[in-house]
Every structure is written in C-alpha cells, then in structure tokens.
C-alpha cells in the first residue's frame, strides 16, 4: 500500500479528509475543463455561422448582379431600333396594338 494511505494523518488532517479534498480538487479541475471546452465550442460555432452568413451574402450579391446584367441586356435589346423585340413588347402591353406599328423594324 502507498504510504499516504497507511498514515493516520497528513499535515495534521485525518486521512479521509485529505482523500476527500483531493477528490474535490479533481472534480473542480474537471468542471473548469468542461466549461472551457463548452466556451470554445460556442465560439467556434458562432464563427462558423458568421462565415456561412458571409458566404450566403456573397452568393446573393452575385445572383443580383447576374440578374441586373440580364435585365440591362434585355432593355438594350428592346431599345434597339433594328430589333423586333420593342414591337413585341408593345403588342404585349398595349391596349390598342395598332399603335405599335411604328416600332416595326424596316
């Protein structure tokens, strides 16, 4: 047997209180380590959420720019006097399609 278990006292304290104090110390260290691991996990979790949100915003902005470019291309096509697109747009939205004859390309 280890000598500290054979001793009746350590520094004037009974053997059972020293063993209990060591067990309490081990439990406190374990609780501190668990708390630190939980804090680290929460920080890591938040960082991952922030990174995901930034990636989503970047993708949304890319989609917006692409749609804007497509809309601008369609607008340019409709405004082109050599294109029939302007006439077709007029016919779709006009109450009297006869007024759209002026948009027919030559």
C-alpha positions, -999 to 999 in steps of 0.1 A, spaced: 0 0 0 12 35 -6 25 52 25 0 81 24 -29 56 28 -12 40 58 -7 73 76 -33 83 101 -29 120 93 -13 143 68 -3 178 79 -25 173 109 -57 164 89 -72 130 91 -66 107 61 -102 106 49 -104 144 47 -72 146 26 -86 120 2 -119 139 0 -100 171 -6 -81 155 -35 -113 142 -50 -129 176 -47 -99 192 -64 -101 167 -92 -138 174 -96 -132 212 -98 -105 208 -124 -128 186 -144 -156 212 -142 -133 240 -153 -121 220 -183 -156 211 -193 -166 248 -191 -136 258 -213 -144 232 -239 -181 244 -240 -169 280 -244 -145 271 -272 -173 251 -289 -197 281 -287 -171 305 -301 -163 281 -329 -200 277 -336 -205 314 -339 -175 318 -362 -189 291 -385 -223 308 -385 -207 341 -394 -187 325 -422 -218 308 -436 -237 341 -435 -209 359 -453 -208 332 -480 -246 334 -484 -245 372 -488 -217 369 -514 -238 344 -534 -269 365 -531 -250 396 -544 -236 375 -573 -271 364 -582 -283 400 -580 -255 413 -603 -262 385 -628 -300 393 -629 -292 430 -633 -269 423 -662 -296 402 -679 -322 429 -673 -299 455 -688 -292 433 -718 -330 429 -724 -335 466 -720 -308 473 -746 -324 448 -770 -358 463 -766 -344 498 -773 -325 487 -804 -344 502 -834 -334 473 -856 -349 447 -833 -385 433 -833 -384 430 -795 -396 465 -790 -426 459 -812 -433 426 -794 -432 442 -760 -455 470 -772 -480 445 -785 -480 425 -752 -487 456 -731 -507 479 -753 -545 483 -752 -545 491 -789 -519 470 -807 -524 491 -839 -504 519 -822 -473 496 -821 -468 497 -859 -443 524 -855 -419 500 -837 -417 475 -865 -382 473 -879 -377 484 -915 
